[in-house]
Amino acid sequence: MPSTAAYLRLTVAALMFATGERQSDLAEGLGITQGQVSRKQGGSALWSLDDLDRLAAHYGIPVPDLLCGADHAVSKLPAARHAACLGGAQTTIAID
């Protein structure tokens, strides 16, 4: 069974995907470096309780919703936080 830390990493990855954010975007929003986000998401460093507060504020959802799994957390995102295209990296090409 995956650890709570592993579930949180999955949740953060899902939120980043749903909002179209890159690690650098999340780092800027949390006031940390992209390298710190990379280490936390890679499992070599842990998200702290203070980080949970910042993640919740950044995504506009309560801390408990971050801990209920990726699907639940994404479902609680404010509509304005959803990316126009899932993943945020897609390019729209008009087909005539």
C-alpha positions in Angstrom: 0.0 0.0 0.0 1.5 3.4 -1.0 2.4 5.8 1.8 0.5 9.0 2.6 3.5 10.9 1.2 3.2 8.9 -2.1 -0.5 9.7 -2.3 0.2 13.4 -1.7 2.8 13.4 -4.5 0.2 11.8 -6.8 -2.4 14.5 -5.8 0.1 17.3 -6.4 0.9 15.8 -9.8 -2.8 15.6 -10.7 -3.4 19.2 -9.6 -0.5 20.4 -11.7 -1.9 18.5 -14.7 -5.4 19.8 -14.2 -4.2 23.4 -13.9 -1.6 23.2 -16.6 1.2 24.1 -14.2 4.8 23.1 -14.5 7.0 22.6 -11.5 8.4 26.1 -12.0 4.9 27.5 -11.9 4.1 25.7 -8.7 7.4 26.7 -7.1 6.7 30.3 -7.9 3.2 30.0 -6.4 4.6 28.4 -3.2 7.6 30.7 -2.8 10.1 27.8 -3.1 12.5 26.8 -5.9 11.7 24.5 -8.8 14.4 22.2 -7.4 12.6 21.9 -4.1 9.4 21.0 -5.9 11.3 18.4 -7.9 12.8 16.8 -4.8 9.4 16.8 -3.1 7.7 15.3 -6.1 10.5 12.8 -6.7 10.3 11.6 -3.1 13.8 12.6 -2.0 12.2 15.3 0.2 8.8 15.4 1.9 6.0 17.9 1.7 5.8 19.5 5.1 2.7 20.6 7.0 3.5 24.2 6.1 3.8 23.1 2.5 0.3 21.7 2.8 -1.0 25.0 3.9 0.7 26.7 1.0 -0.6 24.1 -1.5 -4.1 24.5 -0.2 -3.9 28.3 -0.6 -2.3 28.0 -4.0 -5.0 25.7 -5.4 -7.9 27.3 -3.5 -9.0 24.1 -1.7 -8.9 23.1 2.0 -6.0 21.0 3.3 -8.3 18.0 4.0 -9.2 17.9 0.4 -5.5 17.5 -0.5 -5.4 14.4 1.6 -8.5 12.6 0.2 -6.8 11.5 -3.1 -6.1 13.0 -6.5 -9.5 12.6 -8.0 -11.2 14.2 -4.9 -8.7 17.1 -4.8 -9.1 17.8 -8.6 -12.8 17.8 -8.2 -12.6 20.5 -5.5 -10.5 22.9 -7.7 -12.3 26.2 -8.4 -13.4 26.3 -12.0 -11.1 29.2 -12.7 -8.1 27.1 -11.8 -8.7 24.4 -14.4 -6.5 24.6 -17.5 -8.2 25.3 -20.8 -6.6 22.1 -22.1 -5.7 19.3 -19.7 -2.0 19.3 -19.0 -1.7 22.8 -20.3 0.9 22.0 -22.9 -1.3 21.1 -25.8 -1.3 23.4 -28.8 -4.7 23.9 -30.5 -4.4 23.7 -34.3 -7.4 24.8 -36.4 -8.4 22.3 -39.1 -10.1 23.9 -42.1 
